[in-house]
Amino acid sequence: MSNPTLDLSKAVYYDITAYRDTKVNETLIPVTVLTNPITGKKEYYPVDLTTYSGATLQVRQTKQSEYILLEASTNNGMITLTPDKIILEIPATAMRFNAGVYYYDFKLKGYLEENTRVLFFGIFKLERNITD
C-alpha cells in the first residue's frame, strides 16, 4: 500500500483509525497539487519539510474541548519530520482513553510563529480490540 499524499496548498481532512493495544505507525507525504495550465492535469510537487521546526497532533473529545486526550509531537518523539515525509509513531500506551470517535488537528510549526499552520485535521477513531 502506498503512503497517503496530503495537498499542502490547503488544510486536508484525513481520518485516523487506531486500535487500543496497537501502535499507530503511519507515513504521510505532503505535496502541493497544481493543475498544469497546458494539459489540465494535476501535478504533484513534494514539499520541503526542512523549513518547519516541528509538529504537533492533538486529540480532543470534541472540536471545542480544552482538554487534550493525546498529544503527539516532534518534541515527545511520536512525530518525525524528514525532508519529504511525516511519520506518526504513537505507542499504544499513549492511547489510554475509551474507544470512540474523537477529533484531532495536526499543526506544522514554522521557525517564525506566523508560519505555523494546521496541515490536516479530522476524526481520530479509537477502536477497541475484539478481546478487550
C-alpha positions in Angstrom: 0.0 0.0 0.0 1.4 3.4 -0.9 1.7 6.3 1.6 -1.1 8.8 1.5 -0.3 12.2 0.0 -1.5 15.4 1.6 -2.1 18.5 -0.5 -0.3 21.3 1.4 -2.0 24.1 -0.6 -4.9 23.8 1.8 -5.7 22.1 5.1 -6.7 18.5 4.4 -9.4 16.3 6.0 -7.8 13.0 6.9 -9.2 10.4 9.3 -7.0 8.2 11.5 -8.2 4.9 12.9 -6.2 3.4 15.8 -6.7 0.2 17.8 -6.5 0.1 21.6 -3.4 -2.1 22.0 -1.7 -1.4 18.7 0.9 1.3 17.9 -0.1 3.9 15.2 2.5 3.8 12.5 1.7 6.0 9.5 3.9 7.7 7.0 2.3 10.7 5.1 3.8 12.5 2.1 2.9 16.2 1.9 2.7 17.6 -1.6 1.4 20.7 -3.4 -1.0 19.9 -6.1 -1.2 22.3 -9.1 -3.1 22.0 -12.3 -0.9 22.3 -15.4 -2.4 25.1 -17.4 -1.5 23.5 -20.7 -2.5 19.9 -20.1 -5.2 20.5 -17.4 -3.8 17.5 -15.5 -2.9 17.7 -11.8 0.8 17.7 -10.9 2.2 16.7 -7.6 5.2 18.5 -6.1 6.9 17.3 -2.9 7.1 19.8 -0.1 10.4 20.5 1.7 9.6 20.0 5.4 13.1 21.2 6.5 11.5 24.7 6.5 9.4 23.7 9.6 10.7 23.5 13.1 8.4 20.8 14.5 4.8 19.4 14.5 2.0 18.6 17.0 -1.1 16.4 16.8 -3.7 16.9 19.5 -6.7 14.6 20.0 -9.8 16.1 21.9 -13.2 14.7 22.8 -15.0 17.5 20.9 -13.7 20.2 18.5 -14.2 22.8 21.2 -12.9 20.8 24.1 -10.0 22.4 26.0 -8.9 19.0 27.5 -6.3 17.2 25.4 -6.6 13.4 25.4 -3.5 12.8 23.4 -0.6 15.0 22.2 1.9 13.6 19.8 4.8 15.9 18.8 8.3 16.1 17.4 9.3 17.0 21.0 8.0 13.8 22.5 9.2 11.6 19.6 5.8 10.5 18.4 6.2 12.6 15.2 9.2 12.6 13.0 9.7 15.1 10.1 12.0 14.1 7.3 12.7 16.4 4.4 9.7 14.9 2.5 7.7 12.8 4.9 5.7 12.9 8.2 6.0 9.8 10.3 3.4 9.2 13.1 4.5 6.6 15.7 2.1 6.8 18.6 2.5 4.0 21.1 -0.5 2.1 22.3 0.3 3.2 25.9 -0.4 6.8 24.9 -4.0 6.0 23.9 -5.4 5.2 27.3 -8.9 6.7 26.8 -12.1 5.0 25.9 -12.7 3.6 22.5 -14.8 6.1 20.5 -14.7 8.9 17.9 -12.7 12.0 18.7 -11.3 15.0 16.8 -7.8 16.0 16.1 -5.7 18.5 14.2 -2.1 18.4 13.1 0.0 21.6 13.1 3.3 22.2 11.4 5.4 24.8 13.4 7.3 27.3 11.4 10.6 28.8 12.6 8.5 32.0 12.7 5.2 31.9 14.5 3.3 33.3 11.5 4.4 30.2 9.5 2.7 27.8 11.9 -0.4 26.2 10.3 -2.9 23.4 10.5 -1.9 20.9 7.9 -4.6 18.3 8.3 -7.4 17.5 10.7 -10.2 15.0 11.1 -11.6 12.2 13.1 -9.4 10.1 15.4 -11.3 6.8 15.9 -10.0 4.6 18.6 -11.3 1.0 18.2 -11.3 -1.5 21.0 -9.7 -4.8 20.4 -12.0 -7.8 19.9 -10.7 -9.4 23.1 -10.9 -6.3 25.4 
